[in-house]
Amino acid sequence: MRSVFRYRELIRNLVLKDLKLKYRDSVLGFLWSLANPLLLILVYSFVFGHLFTGGPPNLVYFLMVGILPWNFFAQSLMMSTGSILDNGNLIRKVALPMEVFPVATVFFSLAQYLLALIVFFPMALLFFKVSVAWSWLTFFPILVLHILFTVGMCFIFSTATVFYRDIRHFTEILLMLLFWLTPIIYDIRTVSDSLRTVLYMNPLSYFILAYQDVLYRNVFLSLDRLIVLLILTFLSLVLGYSLFLICKVRFAEEV
């Protein structure tokens, strides 16, 4: 990974290039990264505040605590499926660590996630009347683990897509299934024990529950949940990067 750090400027330029391409020829440009979460909050506030009632207290805030990190993961994973294939010409012509491409997709999604948080936290204080708690400080280590876990998963999916192009379409279906198997729009404490066992088989559930604990329930992350997050992150990175290293020697001929 030292080579990735050595090429950090390349990663930064790849992220900036993707951001510029996304908002190219738009009037508001990067302001859309702030407008999107704002509009999302307003829509959810109307729908779940007037059309659908019930659920956990301060429901819209509960939903946003889970949806924003989910969007970061889902967008990173979906973009990673093309991170190697879409840079095939560059890979065949220039000698550089191919790890930078999946990593750049994660940081691109992370940049948008951080911009969304710039809107979300002030809205939480002013609009949802949420009080700041000391537990919010543990949001940052959870975010770091979430980023590293996502990097590992992106290594796996970017590698698999090089050899099996159907992985792109499979990922769309998988993410749709995982969304409903992740306690984002419902409180896991309200589901039956048998269904709760199934939800705990989803690694994303532990990250979303950690965000909900520190930001919504205002409790510090328990030691057992922290250990689970550390294990998931370690396994994701080790398995993902090992697979990437084994297979990357064939990337140039496959893309």
N, C-alpha and C positions, 0 to 999 in steps of 0.2 A: 504493500500500500504506500510505500515511500515514493514510488513512481507517480502515484496519483497525486500525492502532495506536491511533488515536483512540477506537475502539470496543472497546478491549481489555477493558473492564469487561463489556460485553455478551457478548463471547466467553467470558469467565470464567463469567458467569452461565449461559450456554447449556450449558457443560460441566458445571457443578454441577447444573443441572436434569436433564441426561441421566443423571448418576451417581445422583442421588436417585431418578429414575424406575426405573432399572435395579434398584436394591436396595430399592425401596419394599415395605413390609410383610414384608420378610425379617427373621428374627431376628438374624442376624449382620451384616446391613447391609454396610458397606464392607469388613468383614473377609473377605468372599467374594473380594475382589480379591487378598487375600493367600493365601486357602485354595486358590483355583483353580490357581495355579502350583505350590503345594506338592503338591497331589494329582496334578498332571500329572507332576511329577518322580518321585513315588513309583510311579505307574503305569508310566512308562517304565523306571524302574529295575527293576521286577519283570519286565516283558515282555522287555526287551532284556538283562536280567541273568540270567534263568533260562530263558525260553522260546526266545529267539533269541540265538545267540552269534555271534561273529565281528565283522567290521567294524573301524573305527578303534579304537585304544586309548581307554579311558574313553568308551565309546560314548554313554552317556546324556548326559554332559556335552557331547559333540560335538553331539548332537541338540538339546539345549536352547539352545545358542549360536545355532543357526539358526532354531529354531521360534519363539522369543519375538519376535525382530524381524519374522519373517514374519507372525505373528499380528497384530502392530501394523499392518503394511501392509495385510493382507487385510481386517481389520475396518474400517480407515479407508476403503478403497476401496469396500467394500460399503455402509457407512453413507452415503458421499458421494452414492450414486445417489439417495437420498431427501432429501438435505439441502435442496434447493431446493423440491421438490414438497411435502414434509411441512410446510414453513413458508409455504405459499401464502397463507394468510389474513393472516399478518403482513406479507408482502411487498406485498400489495395495499393494506394500510391504513397502513403506516408507511414513511416515507422513511428508509432506512438502507442502507449498503453491503452488497450481497448477498454479497460475498466472505466475510463473517463466518460464514456457515453452513457452507460446506465446510471452512473453517479450524477451526471449532469441532469438527467431527467428528474431525479429525486430533488435536486436543488432547485430546478425550475418550478416544480410543484411546491416546494418548501417556500420559495419566494412569494408565491401567490397565497399560501397559507398564512404567512406572516403578515402580508398586507390585509388579509381578511381579519386577522386578530386585531389589527390597528382600529378596525371598525367595531369589532365584536366587544372588546373590553369596555370602551366608553359607553356603548349601547347597553351593556349589562349593568353598568352603574347608574346610568341616567334613565333608561327606558324600562328595564326590568327590576330596578330598585334592589340590586344585589349588593350586599355588603362585602367588602374586601376582608379576607381571612388569611391568617398565617399559612394555612394549608396551600394557598395559591403559589407559594414559593416552590413547592415540589412539582409544579407544572413543568418547570424547565428540565429537570432530570428525566421526567417521563417523556418529554418531547425528544430529548437526545436519544433515549432508548428506542423510541418510535421511529426516528429517522434511521438509526442503524439497522433496526429490524427491516424497515422498508428497503434499504439498500441491499440487504441480503436477499430478500425476495425478488428484487428487480434483477439481480445477477442470475437467479434461477430462470426467470421468465424470459429475459433477453437471450439467454443461452438456448433455451428450449425452442424459441421461435426461429432461430437460425436454421435448425434442422427440421422443424415441423411448423410450417407456416400457419396451420390451422390453430395454433396456440392463441393467435390474436383473437379469433372468434370465440374460442373456448374461454378466454379471459373475460370477455364481456358477459357471458352467461355465468361464469363463476362469481364475478363481482356482484351481479344481481342477486345470486343465491346467498352470498356471504352477507350482503346488506341486511337481509331479513333474518339471518342467523346471528346477527350482532345486536346487542341490546341498545339500539340507538333511539328508536321511536317508542320504546316501551321500557318499563322498569323491570329488570331481571328478577326482582324480589316478588313480582306479582305472577310469575309464570309457575307452572307445576314443577315438581322436583324432577320428573322424568325429562321434561323439555329443557330444564335448566342444565341437566347433564349434557345434553346435546349442544347447548350454547357454549358450555365450557370447553368443548372440543374445538371450538373456533379460536385461534390465537388472537384474532382482532378483538374478541370480547374482553380480554384482560386489559388491553390498552384503553378501550373505551370506558370500561369500568373504573380504571385508574383516573382518567380525566374527570369522570363524574364524581368520584370520591373527593378529589381535591378542589374542584371548581363548583360543583353543585351541592354536594353534601357537606362541604367544608370540613372534611376530616383528613388527617394525614394518611398517607399511603401505608398500609399495614406491611409488616416485614414479610409475611408469606406471599403477598401479592407482588412485592418488589422482587423477591427471589424468582417468582415465576416470570416476571418481565425480563430479568437478567438472563435466565435460562433460554427463553424464547429468542431474545436478541442474539445471544451467543450461538445458538444452533442455526439461526437464519444466516448469520454472517459466515460461519464456518462452512456450512453445507453449500450456501450460495456461491461463495468465493472459490471453494474447492472445485465445484462443478465448472465454474467459469474458467479457472486456470487449466483444467484438464482439456476442455473443449476449444479454447480460444485459438489453438494452433491451426484449427481447421476453418476458422471464421473466414479468412481471406478467400479460400476456394469455394466456400458455400454461398457467400453473398454475391 
